Amino acid sequence: MLKIFDRYLGKQLVSSTFFAVFVLSMVLVLGNVFQKLISKLDKHPELGWGFVLEFMVNVLPFSLIFTIPWGMLTSILLIYGRLSADNELTALRMAGMSMGRICAPVFTVGLIATAASFWLNTDLAPKSQSRIAQAFFRIATQNPGAMFVNDEVINTLPGYLLYTEERQLLDDGSGRYRLKNLQMVKLSGRAMPDIFIRAAEGVIGFDPGNLDDLIMELEDAHIEKAESDEKSEFQLHHYVKPGHATLQISLAELRDRHRKSKPSFMTLSELRQKTAGELDPVLKSSYRTEMHKRLSLSLACITFCLVGVPLGVTAQRRETSIGFALSMIIAICYFVFIIVADSFSNTPAAYPHLLMWLPNVVFMSLGAVMFARLSRK
């Protein structure tokens, strides 16, 4: 009888969790991402549907970090709410089964989901985020026109603010773009305006023999240089007004920025190596916080198992809406804890790496108390 019950409950939990994760991932995560990508594709038709597919495949592992625990919590609330509402739970207790034995399939599946979440958090998800950044970097460095959006200010190039009213791909097969009403601001090391450039028209592309620099040919260019003094922050001085000007913009800083791995792009082993070395306290705090966030999120599945069973039994509801509403409230509270702790990652005095464990401590303690009370009934 016990094996039949374990198979029955385990099958219900696995199938419901899979369905909930699928719905949450497709509707709440990938659906929103797809909508934003469609608008980006409208502005950048050169990206193509291959880029959209690559982006969605790589964003899926990151979304599963949140949707697997949330989906499992929803399934537990629905399944145990139905067992309680149909008095099946009462029948099992009368047959001599303890709450611990009744919940054994749930915690077994929860441990398996926790192991999967650990792999996602510590290895697969950061690699996927890194691939997303590489995809945008590859487009920016291989297709200069992809960096521009009509009638929008962009800061893709480090040290520059750029605006163009309209961009057009030249039909000469060179891959260059014509930019109309081009405006540029070159920033100084203090992120202050240094040089202002306006041109009625410009052509941007790569030098065929040098893909490390952008070549921008300007027509009817007007260039002004900002010089600071003691009285005012800066003053504009007429610098040069040629009929034609050629600018060479280095992509070295953009490449260097890409090579610098962010904490969110690093696997757990890479984060451990960083925190073990001698670093600036603020930088070390960001690496340590990211590492503890990965480990803390890995325990979300087992934490939600401990909280979800007593809540599902107490609610005694079979309606899907009630279970989903409860799961949404708990999941939002849990992940808001994580987000708030992450906001202190650059403040070592706040011990953000310890704050990352607070949601697990709070919800596990609450779940343990509720589960103990339920077992005594």
Secondary structure, DSSP 8 states (H G I E B T S, - for coil): -HHHHHHHHHHHHHHHHHHHHHHIIIIIIIHHHHHHHHHHHHH-GGGHHHHHHHHHHHHHHHHHHHHHHHHHHHHHHHHHHHHHHTTHHHHHHHTT--HHHHTHHHHHHHHHHHHHHHHIIIIIHHHHHHHHHHHHHHHHHH-GGGG--TTEEE--STTEEEEESEEEE-TTSS--EEEEEEEEEEE-TTS-EEEEEEEEEEEEEEETTEEEEEEEEEEEEEEEEEE--SSSS-EEEEEE--SEEEEEEE-HHHHHHHHS--GGGS-HHHHHHHHHS---HHHHHHHHHHHHHHHHHHTHHHHHHHHHHHHHHHH----HHHHHHHHHHHHHHHHHHHHHHHHTTT-GGG-HHHHTTHHHHHHHHHHHHHHHHHHH-
